[in-house]
Amino acid sequence: MNVQTMTAERPLLWPDHALSGLDKLVTGLLLAAVAVMVGVVSAQVALRYGFNRSIDWADEIGRLAFVWSIFLAIPLGVRQGAHIGIDVVADKLPAVWRGVLKRAGAALCALMMVAIAWAALGVARTVGRTDGHRRLERRLVHRAGGHRRAAVRLAPAAHRHRRAAGHTAGSGRMSALVVVGFMALALLGLPIAFSMGVASLVALWLSGVDLSMVPQRMMHSVNSFPLMSIPFFMLAGELMIKAGIVERLIALANTLVGRVRGGMAHVTMLAGAGLATVSGAAVSDASALSSILAPSLTKIYDKGFAAAIVAAAANLGPIIPPSGAMIVYAFMAGSSVSVGGMFMAGVVPGLIITFGFIGLCSWIATRRGWAVTGEPFRLATVLAELRRSLIVLAMPVLVIGGIVGGAFTATEGSAIAVVYSMLLGFFVTRTLKLADLPGLVVRAAITSAVVGALIAFASIITYLMTVDLLPQTLSTLLRGLTTDPLVYMALVALLLFVVGMFLESNAAYIMLVPLLHPIALQYGIDPLHFGFLFVLNLVIGMLTPPVGVVLFVVSGVTGVRMRELVANAWPFIALMYAVLVLCMLVPSIVTALPHALGY
């Protein structure tokens, strides 16, 4: 099995030269949207603390720019092959049929987007006729602050949609259609987000539901101020990597633990933990660490173990705050979970896993007889490197501390991280150039658009499952099986173990959190405890074949065969599962710190 995306190597439907101008236009608009987001949110924080003033429209304009950035970056992601898909059937077909299947998938995605755009125009015309005197809202039909008013005006239609769907979905017909359609399309290689979208549209159409509700739900689902922190943290991570902070973290770690058995592996783990406090994403960390550390690691260890070290270190990204995975979970779980609380829930387990990895590397290095490497420990050298890295280490303290202390929200903190990273790259390390910004911004925007597309299309599935009363049915079934919260958590862990092997983690959060989180609350489980276990389970899934995204990134960068990488990664996977079980049995490991801080 392979994890692939819709390829960008060859034009799918039109020649590249016909689309290059459109690419430049969309890229320019995308850069403008991200600039507005960062500028507005940063200015809001500066004005609040510098002049005791605020911008009344900052939240609405920021969300407007975010919504536009998501839907602008989705087609760019298709062109560049960023949307994740699972290739099972296509891999076994001849090359000619793989090409046919790929082009058919692209055409299906295009038709789906045309159908959604047509439905959106219908909604826009309806809103425009009923509220034509609002100049700004009508010029920007999808203005963030106008969604609620549009929803109120269209509420009777939405009620008719639910009533019509209820007549045909009492037996779970729509949910069954979505599940079957999604699985079939995903196995054929269509990106997961578009598989959800196509399956949902077909189910709605067959059930006689007006498709005008689709664009409304999609835009409502991503019209969120907290979600803006995802592209900000991703951009901050990209900027910090470009600014050379990984090299500084490696130099500091090397002076601390380099002269021990397995020392270079220890350096990699500490560098991964340090990078995790900036980026919050495993995939970007895997790419950066593989490029920078893999050559040095392979001089000391065999290639398979060197690649496994990098993969394990990169997997710390979504566990140690800030974490994009925790932001997505908190958003999907609703008001019962805060982003700051989730961040703090990951601190102690993240440290346990980090030092557990270090101990495991020492044991393996000793068992295999690898020599001691690195420079001897010298306090003067440590202090010099610490002084050199202090400005880098100050950023997570400032950002995470400000979020936890209530000085600013997670979104405002992530925008501050972007500005801090730019200042660091331009004026301290001086390795960041103005010419680097467009590529970094677009890459971060496309990565966040992959998450946004999943959320947008999954919102339709959530609607269908709600109509089918699937959450209530599932709750009744599980509570009939057991009344023990620990057994419920074990059942969820078993489910996520299987899901994590075959489904991309963001898709799993978006599809399963709305179903399983409310049931956990009915069992009386602490929402932060359940949330962290959920995230950790799927983070481990990023290291487990056949759909371990981190494995594919590391394998692609280092050139190590997947079989060899997995054979060396299993001890790290086993250790993470051991920590998962420990956290499940001893909730205070997860909850003590956030509860002490008032979460």
URURGI-V786204 format. One record per residue. N is the residue number from 1. SS is DSSP state (hx for helix, st for strand, lp for the rest). PHI is phi in radians with two decimals (none if undefined). Layout:
# URURGI-V786204
n->{N,N}
ss->{SS,SS}
phi->{PHI,PHI}
This chain:
# URURGI-V786204
n->{1,2,3,4,5,6,7,8,9,10,11,12,13,14,15,16,17,18,19,20,21,22,23,24,25,26,27,28,29,30,31,32,33,34,35,36,37,38,39,40,41,42,43,44,45,46,47,48,49,50,51,52,53,54,55,56,57,58,59,60,61,62,63,64,65,66,67,68,69,70,71,72,73,74,75,76,77,78,79,80,81,82,83,84,85,86,87,88,89,90,91,92,93,94,95,96,97,98,99,100,101,102,103,104,105,106,107,108,109,110,111,112,113,114,115,116,117,118,119,120,121,122,123,124,125,126,127,128,129,130,131,132,133,134,135,136,137,138,139,140,141,142,143,144,145,146,147,148,149,150,151,152,153,154,155,156,157,158,159,160,161,162,163,164,165,166,167,168,169,170,171,172,173,174,175,176,177,178,179,180,181,182,183,184,185,186,187,188,189,190,191,192,193,194,195,196,197,198,199,200,201,202,203,204,205,206,207,208,209,210,211,212,213,214,215,216,217,218,219,220,221,222,223,224,225,226,227,228,229,230,231,232,233,234,235,236,237,238,239,240,241,242,243,244,245,246,247,248,249,250,251,252,253,254,255,256,257,258,259,260,261,262,263,264,265,266,267,268,269,270,271,272,273,274,275,276,277,278,279,280,281,282,283,284,285,286,287,288,289,290,291,292,293,294,295,296,297,298,299,300,301,302,303,304,305,306,307,308,309,310,311,312,313,314,315,316,317,318,319,320,321,322,323,324,325,326,327,328,329,330,331,332,333,334,335,336,337,338,339,340,341,342,343,344,345,346,347,348,349,350,351,352,353,354,355,356,357,358,359,360,361,362,363,364,365,366,367,368,369,370,371,372,373,374,375,376,377,378,379,380,381,382,383,384,385,386,387,388,389,390,391,392,393,394,395,396,397,398,399,400,401,402,403,404,405,406,407,408,409,410,411,412,413,414,415,416,417,418,419,420,421,422,423,424,425,426,427,428,429,430,431,432,433,434,435,436,437,438,439,440,441,442,443,444,445,446,447,448,449,450,451,452,453,454,455,456,457,458,459,460,461,462,463,464,465,466,467,468,469,470,471,472,473,474,475,476,477,478,479,480,481,482,483,484,485,486,487,488,489,490,491,492,493,494,495,496,497,498,499,500,501,502,503,504,505,506,507,508,509,510,511,512,513,514,515,516,517,518,519,520,521,522,523,524,525,526,527,528,529,530,531,532,533,534,535,536,537,538,539,540,541,542,543,544,545,546,547,548,549,550,551,552,553,554,555,556,557,558,559,560,561,562,563,564,565,566,567,568,569,570,571,572,573,574,575,576,577,578,579,580,581,582,583,584,585,586,587,588,589,590,591,592,593,594,595,596,597,598,599}
ss->{lp,st,st,st,st,lp,lp,lp,lp,lp,lp,lp,lp,lp,lp,hx,hx,hx,hx,hx,hx,hx,hx,hx,hx,hx,hx,hx,hx,hx,hx,hx,hx,hx,hx,hx,hx,hx,hx,hx,hx,hx,hx,hx,hx,hx,hx,hx,hx,hx,lp,lp,lp,lp,lp,lp,lp,hx,hx,hx,hx,hx,hx,hx,hx,hx,hx,hx,hx,hx,hx,hx,hx,hx,hx,hx,hx,hx,hx,hx,lp,lp,lp,st,st,st,st,lp,lp,hx,hx,hx,lp,lp,hx,hx,hx,hx,hx,hx,hx,hx,hx,hx,hx,hx,hx,hx,hx,hx,hx,hx,hx,hx,hx,hx,hx,hx,hx,hx,hx,hx,hx,hx,hx,hx,hx,hx,hx,hx,lp,lp,lp,lp,hx,hx,hx,hx,hx,lp,lp,lp,lp,hx,hx,hx,hx,hx,hx,hx,hx,hx,hx,lp,hx,hx,hx,hx,hx,hx,hx,hx,hx,hx,hx,hx,hx,hx,hx,lp,lp,lp,hx,hx,hx,hx,hx,hx,hx,hx,hx,hx,hx,hx,hx,hx,hx,st,lp,lp,lp,hx,hx,hx,hx,hx,hx,hx,hx,hx,hx,hx,hx,hx,hx,hx,lp,lp,lp,lp,lp,hx,hx,hx,hx,hx,hx,hx,hx,hx,hx,hx,lp,lp,lp,lp,lp,hx,hx,hx,hx,hx,hx,hx,hx,hx,hx,hx,hx,hx,hx,hx,lp,lp,hx,hx,hx,hx,hx,hx,hx,hx,hx,hx,hx,hx,hx,lp,lp,lp,lp,lp,hx,hx,hx,hx,hx,hx,hx,hx,hx,hx,hx,hx,hx,hx,lp,lp,lp,lp,lp,hx,hx,hx,hx,hx,hx,hx,hx,hx,hx,hx,hx,hx,hx,hx,hx,hx,lp,lp,lp,lp,hx,hx,hx,hx,hx,hx,hx,hx,hx,hx,hx,hx,lp,lp,lp,lp,lp,lp,lp,lp,lp,hx,hx,hx,hx,hx,hx,hx,hx,hx,hx,lp,lp,lp,lp,lp,hx,hx,hx,hx,hx,hx,hx,hx,hx,hx,hx,hx,hx,hx,hx,hx,hx,hx,hx,hx,hx,hx,hx,hx,hx,hx,hx,hx,hx,hx,lp,lp,lp,lp,lp,lp,lp,lp,lp,lp,hx,hx,hx,hx,hx,hx,hx,hx,hx,hx,hx,hx,hx,hx,hx,hx,hx,hx,hx,hx,hx,hx,hx,hx,hx,hx,hx,lp,lp,lp,lp,hx,hx,hx,hx,hx,hx,hx,hx,hx,hx,hx,hx,hx,hx,hx,hx,hx,hx,hx,lp,lp,lp,lp,lp,hx,hx,hx,hx,hx,hx,hx,hx,hx,hx,hx,hx,hx,hx,hx,hx,hx,hx,hx,hx,hx,hx,hx,hx,hx,hx,hx,hx,hx,hx,hx,hx,hx,hx,lp,lp,hx,hx,hx,hx,hx,hx,hx,hx,hx,hx,hx,hx,lp,lp,lp,hx,hx,hx,hx,hx,hx,hx,hx,hx,hx,hx,hx,hx,hx,hx,hx,hx,hx,lp,lp,hx,hx,hx,hx,hx,hx,hx,hx,hx,hx,hx,hx,hx,hx,hx,hx,hx,hx,lp,lp,lp,lp,hx,hx,hx,hx,hx,hx,hx,hx,hx,hx,hx,hx,hx,hx,hx,lp,lp,lp,lp,lp,lp,lp,hx,hx,hx,hx,hx,hx,hx,hx,hx,hx,lp,lp,lp,hx,hx,hx,hx,hx,hx,hx,hx,hx,hx,hx,hx,hx,hx,hx,hx,hx,hx,hx,hx,hx,hx,hx,hx,lp,lp,hx,hx,hx,hx,hx,hx,hx,hx,hx,lp,lp,lp}
phi->{none,-2.32,-1.84,-2.32,-2.16,-1.15,-1.09,-1.95,-1.28,-2.31,-1.10,-1.49,-2.21,-2.29,-1.17,-1.04,-1.14,-1.30,-1.91,-1.10,-1.12,-1.14,-1.01,-1.13,-1.12,-1.11,-1.09,-1.08,-1.11,-1.14,-1.06,-1.12,-1.10,-1.16,-1.06,-1.10,-1.03,-1.12,-1.10,-1.17,-1.19,-1.13,-1.10,-1.06,-1.16,-1.09,-1.18,-1.13,-1.64,-1.59,-2.27,0.97,-2.27,-2.51,-1.77,-1.08,-1.73,-1.08,-1.09,-1.18,-1.16,-1.07,-1.19,-1.05,-1.10,-1.15,-1.04,-1.12,-1.10,-1.09,-1.36,-1.31,-1.42,-1.02,-1.16,-1.10,-1.11,-1.14,-1.10,-1.69,1.27,-1.58,-1.34,-1.41,-2.39,-1.96,-1.73,-1.99,-1.31,-1.05,-1.09,-1.61,-1.61,-1.08,-1.00,-1.07,-1.23,-1.10,-1.11,-1.08,-1.10,-1.15,-1.22,-1.11,-1.11,-1.10,-1.13,-1.12,-1.08,-1.10,-1.09,-1.09,-1.15,-1.12,-1.08,-1.17,-1.10,-1.11,-1.13,-1.13,-1.11,-1.09,-1.12,-1.08,-1.13,-1.12,-1.13,-1.10,-1.20,-1.51,-2.54,-1.17,-1.42,-1.48,-1.13,-1.12,-1.15,-1.35,-1.21,-2.02,-0.96,-1.72,-0.93,-0.98,-1.33,-1.60,-1.10,-1.12,-1.15,-1.09,-1.12,-1.12,-1.15,-1.69,-1.02,-1.01,-1.13,-1.11,-1.11,-1.13,-1.05,-1.14,-1.17,-1.14,-1.17,-1.09,-1.16,-1.78,-1.99,-1.03,-1.63,1.44,-1.10,-1.14,-1.08,-1.12,-1.08,-1.13,-1.09,-1.13,-1.11,-1.07,-1.10,-1.11,-1.18,-1.14,-1.17,-1.43,1.79,-1.19,-0.87,-1.03,-1.04,-1.27,-1.07,-1.13,-1.12,-1.12,-1.06,-1.17,-1.09,-1.11,-1.11,-1.10,-1.12,-1.17,-1.57,1.35,-1.57,-1.11,-1.29,-1.14,-1.32,-1.14,-1.08,-1.07,-1.16,-1.09,-1.31,-1.06,-1.16,-1.82,-1.43,-2.41,-1.15,-1.06,-1.15,-1.09,-1.19,-1.12,-1.12,-1.14,-1.13,-1.12,-1.17,-1.06,-1.09,-1.06,-1.15,-1.18,-1.12,-1.14,-1.34,1.54,-1.24,-1.08,-1.07,-1.17,-1.11,-1.11,-1.08,-1.14,-1.09,-1.16,-1.24,-1.48,-2.25,-1.18,-1.67,-2.45,-1.20,1.38,-1.05,-1.17,-1.17,-1.09,-1.03,-1.10,-1.12,-1.19,-1.14,-1.11,-1.15,-1.15,-1.17,-1.09,-1.29,-1.96,-1.62,1.30,-2.39,-1.31,-1.16,-1.15,-1.12,-1.08,-1.12,-1.17,-1.16,-1.11,-1.19,-1.57,-1.75,-0.99,-1.02,-1.22,-1.13,-1.23,-1.34,-1.89,-1.96,-1.23,-1.06,-1.11,-1.21,-1.04,-1.16,-1.15,-1.04,-1.11,-1.09,-1.14,-1.11,-1.14,-1.24,-1.28,-0.92,-1.43,-1.68,-1.45,-1.17,-1.33,-2.35,-1.11,-1.09,-1.20,-1.11,-1.09,-1.06,-1.05,-1.13,-1.26,-1.38,1.59,-1.22,-1.31,-2.29,-1.80,-1.11,-1.06,-1.10,-1.12,-1.00,-1.20,-1.11,-1.53,-1.17,-1.14,-1.05,-1.09,-1.17,-1.07,-1.15,-1.04,-1.29,-1.14,-1.06,-1.09,-1.09,-1.12,-1.10,-1.09,-1.12,-1.17,-1.09,-1.17,-1.12,-1.60,1.28,-1.31,-1.30,-1.30,-2.24,1.58,-1.46,-1.05,-1.20,-2.34,-1.03,-1.10,-1.18,-1.06,-1.11,-1.14,-1.20,-1.13,-1.10,-1.21,-1.69,-1.04,-1.19,-1.30,-1.18,-1.23,-1.11,-1.10,-1.12,-1.11,-1.24,-1.16,-1.09,-1.14,-1.18,-1.16,-1.34,1.46,-1.20,-2.72,-1.36,-1.07,-1.18,-1.13,-1.10,-1.20,-1.17,-1.10,-1.07,-1.12,-1.11,-1.05,-1.11,-1.14,-1.08,-1.10,-1.21,-1.38,-2.01,-1.83,-1.40,1.01,-1.79,-1.68,-2.03,-1.01,-1.15,-1.38,-1.08,-0.98,-1.11,-1.15,-1.13,-1.11,-1.10,-1.15,-1.15,-1.17,-1.08,-1.24,-1.19,-1.05,-1.16,-1.07,-1.11,-1.07,-1.13,-1.11,-1.26,-1.17,-1.09,-1.24,-1.09,-1.04,-1.05,-1.11,-1.18,-1.15,-1.06,-1.38,1.02,-1.12,-1.03,-1.15,-1.11,-1.13,-1.06,-1.08,-1.12,-1.19,-1.22,-1.30,-1.37,-2.72,-1.95,-1.56,-1.01,-1.13,-1.14,-1.07,-1.11,-1.16,-1.13,-1.14,-1.07,-1.12,-1.07,-1.22,-1.04,-1.27,-1.06,-1.10,-1.38,-2.14,-2.23,-1.06,-1.08,-1.09,-1.09,-1.15,-1.00,-1.23,-1.49,-1.80,-1.02,-1.08,-1.51,-1.61,-1.12,-1.05,-1.18,-1.05,-1.14,-1.13,-1.37,1.39,-1.40,-1.01,-1.06,-1.21,-1.09,-1.11,-1.09,-1.15,-1.04,-1.06,-1.12,-1.06,-1.02,-1.34,-1.14,-1.07,-1.05,-1.26,-1.87,-1.84,-1.26,-1.55,-2.03,-1.58,-1.05,-1.09,-1.03,-1.19,-1.14,-1.13,-1.07,-1.15,-1.35,-1.53,1.39,-1.37,-1.11,-1.02,-1.09,-1.17,-1.12,-1.12,-1.06,-1.60,-1.52,-1.07,-1.08,-1.20,-1.11,-1.08,-1.12,-1.14,-1.16,-1.09,-1.16,-1.03,-1.12,-1.05,-1.16,-1.17,-1.42,-2.13,-1.03,-1.12,-1.03,-1.57,-1.64,-1.05,-1.16,-1.09,-1.18,-1.12,-1.62,1.66,-1.60}
